[in-house]
Amino acid sequence: MNRANKTESGQVLILVLILLAVGALLIYPMLNLSYSAQKSHQIVEINTLNAYAADSGIEYARYKIYNFPSEIQSAGLDEYLVISGIDVHVIAEFEYAEAAYRITSTASRASRSTTIECMVVIDVGLFGKVVACDGDLNINQCVFINPEYPGESDVFVNGNITISGSSIYPTYIDGDVSASGTVTVGEHSTVTGEINEHEELLAFPPIDPTVHEDKAKATGDIRGSTYLTSGGNYTLGPTFIDGNLTVGQSNKTTTLTLEGTVYVTGNITFVGCNSSNSTTLQGFGDIIAEGNISFGTNNIFELTITDYLPLMMSIYGNISITADVNRRPYVQAIIYAPAPASVISLDWVDAFGSVAARTINLNHSSLEYPAELRGRADLPGSGLDTIIYLFK
């Protein structure tokens, strides 16, 4: 058995004591570093989840804009949502000067928040113009204006444009005139914007009638040919008519109030009236026909839609609104006839909206283009485009 050397100085004990002292000094910094790293990971995780939730709020607003554009235009959107357990505040409003929707989405969790702001514009295609024609167009003694937003009444033609006027009825177009062919501006005619020739063709989108049929059938009001010809007041919509619709009588005053989409598989005819009677169309809803839509000569016609501009569309036929200098109808509508052989004819008509067709005849008429049309996502061929997307 070996005995300890009395001359040993206890170096091992001293080394152990030093290591214990140094280890004690390192424990707090190491724990603090570990806590900081964990806290940092938590912050990154919270910010990431907030960003995903805020982006979901943006998508929710885009969905509302696309499906309910008129409501967002008039009242805006201000909603509180809970997405994956995170509180999200979504605000959307339409800015008329920019013809765009501003969306702000703020996600908040664990005393931290993330805000995303974006601007969304709606590509309305044909209906970004006061007139869009898929062929040659003659504009004779007409006025295209927008008093609130000067210079917005643009015209586009897949063909050639001839613009003419007279000393009594000059033609005035307050906007750009563009054509895939040539543009000829005659005497007594003014174009305030640019004249663009040899432009790329403007696409005319295909039409899916089932969308409008479903709206018309929503309440189950399905009937055959309908004749509202005894004068007085009538109400339609949502209504699906398998046949023709005739409204009005020449010697009686008639008022038709729409309460939703009216879809007709045949023709829609508004009978012309004499000077002492009128046919009035009012209310809310689109007017869709597979056949022709016509308003009788000398019909005193007022289309007053207070909530939003309706779509007046003939899927396979023509649209004709004809009057005279003494009885000019005022029509508020988006007028569309997409079929290859379709014609829209406006003669002595004052309209608030947009006109698009394969062939268009415009004589002695005025068109006022509403800038809010560029915020409508429910029109044929429209879609959403994001022009600004940023974190704040």
Secondary structure, 3 states (H helix, E strand, C coil): CCCCCCCCCCHHHHHHHHHHHHHHHHHHHHHHHHHHHHHHHHHHHHHHHHHHHHHHHHHHHHHHHHHCHHHHHHHCEEEEEEECCEEEEEEEEEECCCCEEEEEEEEEECCEEEEEEEEEEEECHHHHCCEEECCCEEEECCEEECCCCCCCCCEEECCCEEEECCCCCCEEECCCEEECCCEEECCCEEECCCEECCCCCCCCCCCCHHHHHHHHCCCCCEEEEEEECCCEEEEECCEEEEEEEEECECCECEEEEEECCEEECCCEEECCCCCCCCEEEEEECCEEECCCEEECCCCCEEEEECCCCCEEEECCCCEEEECECCECCEEEEEEEECCCCCEEEEECCEEEEEEEECEEEEECCEEECCHHHHHCCCCCCCEEEEEEEEEC
